[in-house]
Amino acid sequence: MQESHNTYTYTARSASYPDNVVTFTLENSHMRVNLTDVMEQAGRIVEAQEKPQEIRRQLSTQVKPIMTKVVENISGPVHIADVNANLDDEQLKVILWQRVSGLRVAPVLFNMGQVDNADAARSFVDELKQRKQEAAFAGRFPGLLDYWAGWLGLLVGTLAFLGWLRKREQALH
């Protein structure tokens, strides 16, 4: 029996920079990100008169999303439990967490700024929240242990505690 596909697609466009477009597709309990104009942006850098400024602007807005797409192509779509979307004053921010070996390792921020269609963005945020409530937990561990940084902190804390115990024992003898 094949699972039915429940898809919802939202294309976010920056009101300030209409060429900045990102398409988010919710499919069941996962989200895919499509950077629709990456090649066009590369062309704008080549054609720009003020190359350093254009390169700086393009890199500042697109490096993380491009890296996300590279990682997504390797690891597949992101579970919606690892996605948060927020719309405040028509400013859309989408944060997703990339996982390595089942643990959260790095957040990726899509800051679209003011979007050109706030009603559609609001609908997307509402749909994501509804699906998150219905979806199962995607992580291996709860709380801080769902992050690589949590495990690293636990390891450092354990080693520090063991070092303190060893020094204390040496001081008593």
Phi, psi and omega in degrees: 000131183267140179288135178286147182258123179250099184252151176216123183241134177228128176256115180267131178233131178290133177289328181280323180234083186301343177281345177277105184230133175226133178253126177252126178241118174270125177231107187056246183252024179230161177232137173249149178243131178237116177271099193287339186231034183298316181292323177296322179295321177298320177296322179295325178295315181296320184275348187293140176287317180265069187306311181301319180292318181293318178299314180300315181296314181296316181295321182294331182261344190238348184299308181297314178299322179295317178297323177299317180296320178298313180296319180298322179296331178277315189258351180092187183292164182265135176294140185294343175294340180261016182236135172231137177232144184218134176234109178236125180051044180064016177260117183260129173232131176236125179242129175231150181255129173273142180247144172232126183054036175084357180246145178293131182240323185208134174276147175237127184253127170253103179255099184279349186068209179287127181269158184280347179220087185295327179296317178294321178296318178298318178297320178297313180299317179296318179296318178298314180299318179297316180293324178297322179294327183273341186278154176282158177297133185267344186274168176275326185228155178275159171062218184297338181284356175276359182242142174301323180297326177296316178292322177297316177298319178297317179296313180297317178298318179295315179296321178295318179296317179296321176296318179296317178298319180295318178295320180295318180294321178294324181291330181282339181263000000 
